[in-house]
């Protein structure tokens, strides 16, 4: 039997963050709702950032194990 997820996946957090931004952009929330939504958005952003950092670490480990190639950062645009 598969384990139940206790944390939000990157895709779920990103989709929820997009919905939240759309609600905030409409501007029809009360101040209290806006503050709560903003706080929730900050938490979702942290979830996404953590997932991306973990994925980057896994990629680095895989590259190191398979030939030691060096990752180069994208040039700044």
Secondary structure as UniProt FT lines:
FT   HELIX           10..26
FT   HELIX           31..65
FT   TURN            66..67
//
